[in-house]
Amino acid sequence: MTCERSTLSYMKSSIVTIRLNPDLERDLDALAAATGQTRSALIRDAVRRRVAVMRFEEARRQVLPFAEAHGYLTDEDVFRDAP
């Protein structure tokens, strides 16, 4: 369930409820305590990173046919020719 709320006049956010098993909740709490961050901040960061990885993987999938057509088959090929 998502519920919009205003946190600052210029910033909107929503509330998302997730379920965590006890072990994951304990790990999250320990990480929050160790880093001084809130659970929410850690979860936002994890989601942000996962979205970035998925976007990268999609971009790579789209570019792959062009790279292969120019002889770039591995990461090493790319790094070999990098300036």
N, CA and C atoms as a LAMMPS dump frame, in Angstrom:
ITEM: TIMESTEP
0
ITEM: NUMBER OF ATOMS
249
ITEM: BOX BOUNDS ff ff ff
-5.0000000000000000e+02 5.0000000000000000e+02
-5.0000000000000000e+02 5.0000000000000000e+02
-5.0000000000000000e+02 5.0000000000000000e+02
ITEM: ATOMS id mol type element x y z
1 1 1 N 0.836 -1.174 0
2 1 2 C 0 0 0
3 1 3 C 0.88 1.236 0
4 2 1 N 0.589 2.186 -0.855
5 2 2 C 1.359 3.413 -0.955
6 2 3 C 0.485 4.591 -0.568
7 3 1 N 1.016 5.48 0.237
8 3 2 C 0.26 6.64 0.708
9 3 3 C 1.137 7.876 0.549
10 4 1 N 0.696 8.857 -0.237
11 4 2 C 1.469 10.077 -0.43
12 4 3 C 1.377 10.955 0.816
13 5 1 N 2.486 11.586 1.158
14 5 2 C 2.488 12.57 2.23
15 5 3 C 3.56 13.593 1.922
16 6 1 N 3.401 14.769 2.42
17 6 2 C 4.365 15.832 2.169
18 6 3 C 5.32 15.91 3.345
19 7 1 N 6.624 15.782 3.065
20 7 2 C 7.599 15.882 4.137
21 7 3 C 8.148 17.295 4.229
22 8 1 N 8.368 17.916 3.106
23 8 2 C 8.783 19.306 3.031
24 8 3 C 7.953 19.938 1.932
25 9 1 N 7.882 21.234 1.91
26 9 2 C 7.032 21.885 0.92
27 9 3 C 7.449 21.565 -0.513
28 10 1 N 8.72 21.281 -0.743
29 10 2 C 9.211 21.017 -2.099
30 10 3 C 9.452 19.54 -2.368
31 11 1 N 9.215 18.681 -1.408
32 11 2 C 9.582 17.277 -1.562
33 11 3 C 8.412 16.376 -1.206
34 12 1 N 8.039 15.519 -2.12
35 12 2 C 6.979 14.537 -1.855
36 12 3 C 7.624 13.183 -1.625
37 13 1 N 7.023 12.39 -0.795
38 13 2 C 7.483 11.023 -0.602
39 13 3 C 6.267 10.154 -0.357
40 14 1 N 6.485 8.871 -0.348
41 14 2 C 5.39 7.946 -0.088
42 14 3 C 5.83 6.942 0.964
43 15 1 N 4.87 6.33 1.567
44 15 2 C 5.127 5.298 2.562
45 15 3 C 4.908 3.953 1.885
46 16 1 N 5.886 3.069 2.044
47 16 2 C 5.809 1.726 1.494
48 16 3 C 6.022 0.761 2.648
49 17 1 N 5.157 -0.195 2.776
50 17 2 C 5.287 -1.201 3.829
51 17 3 C 5.949 -2.441 3.244
52 18 1 N 6.964 -2.943 3.936
53 18 2 C 7.625 -4.176 3.503
54 18 3 C 7.631 -5.166 4.664
55 19 1 N 7.767 -6.421 4.332
56 19 2 C 7.868 -7.461 5.352
57 19 3 C 9.303 -7.986 5.362
58 20 1 N 9.856 -8.115 6.54
59 20 2 C 11.202 -8.648 6.714
60 20 3 C 11.12 -9.849 7.648
61 21 1 N 11.879 -10.882 7.327
62 21 2 C 11.934 -11.989 8.278
63 21 3 C 12.768 -11.53 9.485
64 22 1 N 12.669 -12.212 10.597
65 22 2 C 13.356 -11.752 11.816
66 22 3 C 14.864 -11.589 11.648
67 23 1 N 15.506 -12.482 10.9
68 23 2 C 16.95 -12.371 10.72
69 23 3 C 17.322 -11.11 9.944
70 24 1 N 16.585 -10.832 8.881
71 24 2 C 16.87 -9.647 8.078
72 24 3 C 16.579 -8.379 8.872
73 25 1 N 15.513 -8.389 9.654
74 25 2 C 15.193 -7.234 10.499
75 25 3 C 16.301 -6.999 11.521
76 26 1 N 16.809 -8.051 12.108
77 26 2 C 17.903 -7.942 13.081
78 26 3 C 19.156 -7.376 12.402
79 27 1 N 19.454 -7.874 11.19
80 27 2 C 20.607 -7.364 10.445
81 27 3 C 20.432 -5.882 10.099
82 28 1 N 19.235 -5.505 9.694
83 28 2 C 18.956 -4.109 9.36
84 28 3 C 19.129 -3.222 10.588
85 29 1 N 18.6 -3.657 11.716
86 29 2 C 18.734 -2.882 12.952
87 29 3 C 20.198 -2.754 13.372
88 30 1 N 20.955 -3.831 13.235
89 30 2 C 22.376 -3.792 13.595
90 30 3 C 23.136 -2.83 12.68
91 31 1 N 22.829 -2.865 11.39
92 31 2 C 23.485 -1.963 10.45
93 31 3 C 23.103 -0.514 10.735
94 32 1 N 21.849 -0.28 11.049
95 32 2 C 21.4 1.072 11.386
96 32 3 C 22.15 1.59 12.617
97 33 1 N 22.278 0.751 13.619
98 33 2 C 22.986 1.155 14.838
99 33 3 C 24.466 1.408 14.559
100 34 1 N 25.064 0.545 13.747
101 34 2 C 26.498 0.661 13.46
102 34 3 C 26.828 1.887 12.615
103 35 1 N 25.908 2.267 11.737
104 35 2 C 26.179 3.378 10.824
105 35 3 C 25.547 4.691 11.254
106 36 1 N 24.663 4.632 12.241
107 36 2 C 23.968 5.841 12.662
108 36 3 C 22.91 6.303 11.678
109 37 1 N 22.516 5.422 10.769
110 37 2 C 21.478 5.754 9.797
111 37 3 C 20.156 5.124 10.237
112 38 1 N 19.074 5.659 9.714
113 38 2 C 17.772 5.084 10.016
114 38 3 C 17.528 3.872 9.134
115 39 1 N 16.587 3.054 9.538
116 39 2 C 16.161 1.925 8.702
117 39 3 C 15.731 2.441 7.332
118 40 1 N 14.943 3.502 7.338
119 40 2 C 14.433 4.057 6.083
120 40 3 C 15.561 4.494 5.159
121 41 1 N 16.577 5.153 5.713
122 41 2 C 17.703 5.605 4.89
123 41 3 C 18.426 4.414 4.271
124 42 1 N 18.631 3.365 5.06
125 42 2 C 19.312 2.174 4.538
126 42 3 C 18.484 1.492 3.458
127 43 1 N 17.192 1.398 3.661
128 43 2 C 16.322 0.753 2.677
129 43 3 C 16.256 1.584 1.4
130 44 1 N 16.143 2.929 1.543
131 44 2 C 16.149 3.794 0.346
132 44 3 C 17.432 3.614 -0.441
133 45 1 N 18.564 3.561 0.258
134 45 2 C 19.848 3.377 -0.413
135 45 3 C 19.899 2.039 -1.137
136 46 1 N 19.4 0.985 -0.5
137 46 2 C 19.402 -0.341 -1.126
138 46 3 C 18.531 -0.35 -2.385
139 47 1 N 17.37 0.284 -2.315
140 47 2 C 16.486 0.334 -3.48
141 47 3 C 17.128 1.171 -4.583
142 48 1 N 17.7 2.316 -4.211
143 48 2 C 18.37 3.186 -5.182
144 48 3 C 19.481 2.426 -5.91
145 49 1 N 20.28 1.677 -5.168
146 49 2 C 21.377 0.903 -5.772
147 49 3 C 20.842 -0.192 -6.694
148 50 1 N 19.79 -0.869 -6.267
149 50 2 C 19.215 -1.946 -7.087
150 50 3 C 18.64 -1.393 -8.383
151 51 1 N 17.97 -0.254 -8.3
152 51 2 C 17.434 0.389 -9.507
153 51 3 C 18.582 0.773 -10.443
154 52 1 N 19.668 1.314 -9.898
155 52 2 C 20.813 1.688 -10.727
156 52 3 C 21.403 0.466 -11.427
157 53 1 N 21.536 -0.641 -10.714
158 53 2 C 22.066 -1.875 -11.319
159 53 3 C 21.147 -2.362 -12.429
160 54 1 N 19.854 -2.332 -12.186
161 54 2 C 18.91 -2.796 -13.206
162 54 3 C 18.946 -1.901 -14.445
163 55 1 N 19.066 -0.587 -14.249
164 55 2 C 19.172 0.329 -15.389
165 55 3 C 20.448 0.063 -16.172
166 56 1 N 21.559 -0.159 -15.455
167 56 2 C 22.824 -0.459 -16.116
168 56 3 C 22.713 -1.745 -16.928
169 57 1 N 22.14 -2.779 -16.326
170 57 2 C 22 -4.057 -17.029
171 57 3 C 21.141 -3.913 -18.279
172 58 1 N 20.086 -3.106 -18.211
173 58 2 C 19.235 -2.883 -19.38
174 58 3 C 19.987 -2.112 -20.463
175 59 1 N 20.73 -1.094 -20.071
176 59 2 C 21.521 -0.336 -21.048
177 59 3 C 22.561 -1.243 -21.695
178 60 1 N 23.192 -2.065 -20.892
179 60 2 C 24.2 -2.99 -21.426
180 60 3 C 23.567 -3.969 -22.416
181 61 1 N 22.371 -4.463 -22.073
182 61 2 C 21.676 -5.385 -22.965
183 61 3 C 21.364 -4.724 -24.301
184 62 1 N 20.986 -3.465 -24.273
185 62 2 C 20.654 -2.753 -25.503
186 62 3 C 21.883 -2.451 -26.347
187 63 1 N 23.009 -2.181 -25.704
188 63 2 C 24.233 -1.808 -26.414
189 63 3 C 25.016 -3.029 -26.885
190 64 1 N 24.811 -4.159 -26.271
191 64 2 C 25.597 -5.357 -26.551
192 64 3 C 25.683 -5.72 -28.032
193 65 1 N 24.593 -5.718 -28.792
194 65 2 C 24.72 -6.071 -30.208
195 65 3 C 25.655 -5.13 -30.983
196 66 1 N 25.632 -3.848 -30.646
197 66 2 C 26.511 -2.88 -31.31
198 66 3 C 27.967 -3.111 -30.922
199 67 1 N 28.196 -3.388 -29.641
200 67 2 C 29.553 -3.648 -29.172
201 67 3 C 30.112 -4.902 -29.825
202 68 1 N 29.31 -5.955 -29.87
203 68 2 C 29.774 -7.202 -30.485
204 68 3 C 30.082 -6.995 -31.964
205 69 1 N 29.292 -6.186 -32.634
206 69 2 C 29.527 -5.91 -34.064
207 69 3 C 30.861 -5.209 -34.292
208 70 1 N 31.375 -4.528 -33.265
209 70 2 C 32.662 -3.84 -33.371
210 70 3 C 33.779 -4.607 -32.672
211 71 1 N 33.531 -5.854 -32.341
212 71 2 C 34.581 -6.703 -31.778
213 71 3 C 34.751 -6.632 -30.276
214 72 1 N 33.838 -5.984 -29.581
215 72 2 C 33.909 -5.918 -28.123
216 72 3 C 33.054 -7.035 -27.545
217 73 1 N 33.722 -8.102 -27.104
218 73 2 C 33.01 -9.275 -26.617
219 73 3 C 33.096 -9.434 -25.099
220 74 1 N 34.103 -8.813 -24.506
221 74 2 C 34.293 -8.922 -23.05
222 74 3 C 34.601 -7.549 -22.466
223 75 1 N 34.536 -7.447 -21.147
224 75 2 C 34.93 -6.198 -20.479
225 75 3 C 36.394 -5.891 -20.755
226 76 1 N 37.211 -6.928 -20.843
227 76 2 C 38.627 -6.735 -21.105
228 76 3 C 38.846 -6.055 -22.459
229 77 1 N 38.017 -6.392 -23.456
230 77 2 C 38.114 -5.735 -24.76
231 77 3 C 37.865 -4.237 -24.633
232 78 1 N 36.89 -3.877 -23.843
233 78 2 C 36.561 -2.461 -23.646
234 78 3 C 37.719 -1.752 -22.956
235 79 1 N 38.226 -2.343 -21.863
236 79 2 C 39.305 -1.709 -21.119
237 79 3 C 40.595 -1.644 -21.939
238 80 1 N 40.805 -2.61 -22.776
239 80 2 C 42.003 -2.624 -23.625
240 80 3 C 42.037 -1.392 -24.524
241 81 1 N 40.89 -1.002 -25.047
242 81 2 C 40.833 0.115 -25.997
243 81 3 C 40.453 1.442 -25.362
244 82 1 N 40.245 1.452 -24.056
245 82 2 C 39.878 2.698 -23.375
246 82 3 C 41.051 3.666 -23.399
247 83 1 N 40.766 4.96 -23.531
248 83 2 C 41.859 5.964 -23.567
249 83 3 C 42.578 6.077 -22.25
